[in-house]
Amino acid sequence: MRIQQVTIFAPDVSEMGRFYGGQLGMALTPLQESLEVQAGASRLDIRRSDGPVPAAHFAFNVAPDQFELVVHWLGQRTELLLQPEGVEIAEFPRWSARAVYALDPAGNIIEFIARDRIAGSGKRSFEADTDLLGISEIGLVVDDVPGTSADLRERFGIPEFDGGSDEFCALGDDEGLLILSKTGRAWRPIDDVPGAPCPLRVDLKGVASGQWRYGSQVVRAE
């Protein structure tokens, strides 16, 4: 499964452009009252909101042999979020993955994750405009995680990747995951901000066509 595009909303699109384009060096396409950010094979579409919205969570895949470079690269450009253990890097043994986190100006929790099952790049440097692989995770906040998981799996033919609890479930594969989180559960590694549904749209490829909506959260595939 591939996440082709994620659309989020922020009150200050220009500030988001300065962060993603200026600080992180990602390729930008300014549009009227919106901004397209190219992230490897995916696009992040940022549109203006009338006011603050709840924080979103999304992740970018990076090649596993570039992960240490990514940690250094990101730490030079913005403050890294610490894990509860006081370290910068989150280890996910069951997922064969490692990740590092930061906040964007709208308060979204962004993650750069390296998955060992994805091929290495063979490169000794990292630049966001050329080396990001794509958006590999997008968080969806719902009241009923098991029921939503069953609905999405049936609607789009997406397999369960991990979880299956009342609080958390991941659907998809290493290239693209829908992360279901129960309303009120905080997004890692920030444990003092309860998760809430935020307006977003996710466009998928490689799954059955259909559309799912939960409030202002939309997932669709053509």
Secondary structure, 3 states (H helix, E strand, C coil): CEEEEEEEEECCHHHHHHHHHHHCCCEEEEECCEEEEEECCEEEEEEECCCCCCCCEEEEEECHHHHHHHHHHHHHHCCCECCCCCCCCEEEHHHCEEEEEEECCCCCEEEEEEECCCCCCCCCCCCHHHHCCEEEEEEEEECCHHHHHHHHHHHHCCCEEEECCCCEEEEEECCEEEEEEECCCCCCCCCCCCCCCCCEEEEEECCCCEEEEECCEEEEEC
